[in-house]
């Protein structure tokens, strides 16, 4: 993030020499810093609301429910990990937390999973196939509820803030599927192949493991859940805003109802989650000030317009306008930076415009690849990443492609 921030400011300074004036660029930095604080303050209520609701779902056992749903899939995606190994349980909880939008809960589970996967690593310091696949799924941004982006759209006056719910489902599904396929295929290339010692260790695990499948207990619940998600997308495609307008109030009622049925003290638990959301919203102010000031300078200098204008000639006809290119380029590098750009684009073009819908979907359907790689691999001392970077970037690219397809198909241009 240091390099990204400094690079944006340096590019702004150099671009000002060619396309603009220093006075305009300096004023843009001040105006953008003010806008960043106003944006963060406006988001406090929305973030508090959603984190309060998610806390109720978590206390009601929603995290454990999601974990049971995805475990049958994970035990087959990771044949090199014993089904009863602690790594499997940590991975299940991490992905379930991410899917529910509980990022704060997902990270500790992810670090635990990486530590346990490293116990199975026959070549310390080198990423195993299981590690890379786990990271690829994380960087693909598998998420079922883009709460932060929905709040941002509501703040900017969207007529239907939850309209991106089905588009994000579709885009993140494409991104995750492609991340998994990319990680598996890349692992088979000679350049990325595992060391002989690791191959022998993985083979021993595969020969020793036994995985049984219960259709009623494993396959049927997951199939029913996926069927509901696909059904939701189909309903929104068929009925448009008349259907998507019910998503947000329906979700709020459903989440609170789950808490009531499970005996959760919904008010008290909601307040605890909302308090965490308040602290989170205030905590992002410095990051938004930094990145929005730098982006504002670069935009006013004319440098960003020059680059995206050139690339937009080729991506525009494909459904990716030049205005959305900065987000596509920055998303793998910085989460706060990409959120800042998304906020700026939504404010500039409107939350319900094609650009507004597209960047909202893009931001909610992928993760910050290099941050995830640095944190997770750094926690266990992995320095030889093998195919982790290309697998993660491939998932990011397909997340952009999936966003264009989803928004064009479900919301129109």
N, C-alpha and C positions, 0 to 999 in steps of 0.2 A: 504494500500500500504506500510506503514511503516513496518508492520509485514512481508509482502512478501519480501521486500528488505532485511531486516535484516536476515530473515530466509534463504534466498539464500546464503548470505555471510557466515552465521554460518555453514550451511550445507557444503559449499565449504571448510571451515577451517577444519571441522571434517573429511570430505572425504579425504582431502590431507594427513591426518595422516594415512589413511588406504590404499589409492590407488596411491598417487602421491607424489610430493614434494612441499614444500612451495614456492620455487623459481619459479617453473613452473606455479603455481597458481597466484602468484603475477604478473608475466610477462603477463599472460592471461588477467588480469584486465587492464593493461596498453594498450595492443594491442586492446582490445575490446572497450575501451574508445575512442581511435583514430578512430576505424572503425565506431563508433556511430556518431561522428562529420562528417566524410566523407559521411555517409549515409544520414544524415539530410540535408547537403548542396546539395547533389545530388538530393534530393527530392523537393527542393525549387521550381524549375521550374514546375514540374508536379502538385504540390499542387496549385500553383498560377494559372496554366492553368484551372484546374477543378473548383476551387472556382470562378474564373472569369466567366466561362460558367454558373455555377449554379446561380450566381448573375443575369445574363441576364434572365435566366428562371424565377427566383423569381420576377424580376421586370415586366416580361411579364404576370404575373398572374398564373404561373405554380403551385404555392403553393395553391392558391384558387381553381384551377381546380382539383388538387388531393384531396383537402378537400371535394369538391362536390361529387367526385367519391366514397369515402369511407364512407361518412355520412350515406347512407342507411343501410350499414352493421352495423355500430356502434350503431345505435338506436335500433337494435335488439339484439346485444350482451350485451347491458347494459339496461336491462328492469327496473333497479332500479333508473335510471337517467332520469328525464323528458327530452323529445326531445328538448325543448326550454330553458333548463337550461344552464347557462354559462359554466358549466363543460363539456357539450357535445361539444360546439364549441371549447373549448381549447384542448380537446382530439383529435378532428378531425384535428386541425392545427398541433398539436404535431406529430401525426402519419404521416401526409402528409409531414411534414418537414423531418422526419426521412427517409421516403421512398425515398425522393429526395436527401438524403445525406447532408441535411442542419443541421448538428448536433448543430451548434451554435444557430440556430433559434429554434430548437426543444426543447431545455432545458427550456427556459422561458415559452413556451406554456405548457410544462409538469408540471412545478411548479405551474402555474396558474390553470391547471386542477386539480392537487392534492388539492390545496387550496379550490377550488369550491366543489370538492367531499367531502371534510371534512365538508363543510356546511350541507351536507345531512347526516352526520354521527351522529347517535343517541347515540353512545358510544365513546366519544372523547378518543384518545390515542390507539384505536383498529382499525386495518385495516378492511374496509368493503369489501364485495365481489367485488364491482365495482373497488375499489382501487387496489386490488390484480390482477384482470383481466387486468386492465390498465398497471400495472407494468409488468405482464407476457408478454404482447404484446411488451412492450418496451425492456425488457431483451432478447426477442427472436431475436432482431436485424433486424426487417423487413426493408429491404433496397433494392432498385431497381438498384442502381448504386454504386458499391464499388470503388469509385474514388481513394482513397488512395492506395489501393492494386494494382490497375491497374498501377498507377504511379510507385510503387515499382517494379513491374515486368518489366516495361519498362526500369527503371534504371539499372536493372540487365541483360539487353540484351535479353528479351523475344522476340521470333519471332512473337508471337501473344499475346500481353498484355491483350487484352479484351477477351481471351478465357474463362476466369472464369466468365464472365458476365452471361451466361445461367446457369452455375453450381451454382453460388451464388443465382440466382433467385429460382432455385429448392430447394436448401438447406434451404434458409431463409423462403421459403414457408412452408416446412415441420416443421421447428423449430417454426414458428408462429402458425401454426395450432395445433401443439402438446401443445404449451404453453397455448393456449386458452382452449383446451380440458382438460388439466391437471388442470388449475385453476378452471374450472367449476366443474369437478368431485371431486376434493379435497374439495371444499367448502361444499359438501354434506356429508362429513364424520362427524360422531358425534364429533370427537376431534376438528375439525376446524369450527364447526357450529357457526353461528352468535348468538349474545346475543338476548334474546326475544325482547328487545326494538328496536333493529335494524331490526329484522324480521318484526315487526309491521310497522315500518317506510317504509321499502321496499315494503311491501304489499300495503300500502296506495298509494304509487307512481304508482305501477303497475295497481291498480284499477282505478286511475284517468287519466292515460295517454291514448292517442289515437294516433296510428301510421298508417298513410295511405301510400300506396305504388303506385307509378305511374310507370308502366312498361317502358314507353318511357323515362320519366324524370329521373328515379332512377336506375332501373335494367338494361336496355339496354346499357347505357354508360359504366357501370362497367363491364358487360359481354363482351362487345366489347374490352375493355382495357385488361381484363384477357385473352381473346382469342388471342390478339396480342402477349402477353407475352408467352403463351403456343406455339403459332405458331413459335416464335423466337427460343425457345428451340428445337422444332421439326426440324426446318431448320438446326440448328447447328448440331443436331444429324445426320441428313441425309447427309449433305454436308461437315461437319467437318471444317477444317481450311479455306477452300475456302469461307465459309459463315461467320465464326467468324471474319475473317480479316477485313470485311467491317463494323463491329459493331462500332469501335471507330471513324473512319472518318465519318460514317453516323450519329452518335450521335452528334459530333461536329457541323456538318452542320445543323442538325435538331434543335439543341438548339439555334444556332444563327439565323436560319430562323424564329423560333417562336418569337424571340425578334424583328426582322425586321418587321414581319407582325403585331405585336402588337404595333409598333411605339416606341420601346425602342431605345435609343441611345446606340447601342450595344458596340461601342468602349469605350465610357466613363464609362458605367456601368461595362464592363468587367475589365477595369483598376482598378475600385474601389474594385471589388471582388478579383482580383489578388493581390492587395495590402494587403487585409485581409489574403489571402493565404500565402503570404510571411511572414507576422508576425506570423502566425500559425506555419509555418515550422521552423522558427527560435526558437519559443517558446518550441518546443518539444525536442530540443537538450539536455537540462539537464536530462529530463526523460529517453531519450534513452541512455545517458551515464551511468546513474545509473543502469538501468535494464540490458543493454548489458554487462556491466562490471561484474555484479553479475552472470549473466548466463554464461559468458565466464569463470569465475572462477570455477563455478560448473561443467561445461563441462570438463575443464582441470583437475579438481580434480578426475574425474572418478566416482563421486557419482551419477550424473544424468544418466550416461551410465549404471550403475549397476541397478538402479531402472527401467528405461525404458526397459532395456534388459530383465529383469524378466517379466514385464508386457507385453512386445512385443511378447512373446511366445504365448500369448493368443489372443492379438488383431491383430497381424500381419496377420494371415490367414483370418481375417474378413475384411481386407482392410485398417486397421489402423496401419501402421508400427511404430516401437518403436521411430523413429526419430520425429514423429508428436505428440507423447504423451505429451511432456512438454507443447505444446500449448493447447492441450485439457484440461489439468489440470489447467493451469494458466488463461485461457480466462475468466472464471467467476470472477476472482479476480482482474485483472489489465488490463486496456485497453492499456496503454503504454507498459507494460511488454509483453503482448501478441503480440503487433506489433513488439517489439524488437526481440522476438523469431522468429516470422514469417520472419522478414528481415534476420536474421541469417541463417535460414533454406533455404530460397530462394537463398541466396548467396552461401551456402555450396553445395546444391544439384542441383541448377539450377532452373530457374523459370518455365521451360517447362517440368521438370521431374514430375513423379507421386507425389512425396513428395511436390514439389514446387506448383503444381496445388492444391493439397489437403489442404495444410496449408493456401494458398491464399484464397480458398473457405471458410475454417473454420473461418478465421479471419473476412471475410466479411459477414458472415451469422448469427452471434450471437453478443450480447452485453456484457458489463461488469456487470454481475448481481448484485454483492454486492455494486458496486459504485452507480448504479441506485437506489437500495433499500435505501442506506444510504442518498443520496441527496434528493430523492422525499419524503420518509417517514420522514426524519429528518426535512424537511421544514414545516411540519404540526404537529410535535410532536408525531407521531405514534411510539409506543414502542412495542405493541403486534402485531406481524406481521402475526399471524395465518398461512395460507398456502402459503404465498408469497415466502419464500425461496425454498420449494420443487417444487413449480410450476415453478419458474425461473430456477432452476437447471435441471428440467426435459426438459425445452425448450433448455437449453444448450446441454444436452446429445443428444437430437434428432437433434440438429444442427450438431453435429459431425457425427451422423449416416447419416443424409441427405447429408452431404458433401461427405462422402465415397460413397454413392449410386450415387450421381450426377456426381462426377469425374470419377468413374468407368464406368458409363453408357455413359456419353457424351464425355469424353476425353480418356478413356481407361487406362490400367495399363501398 
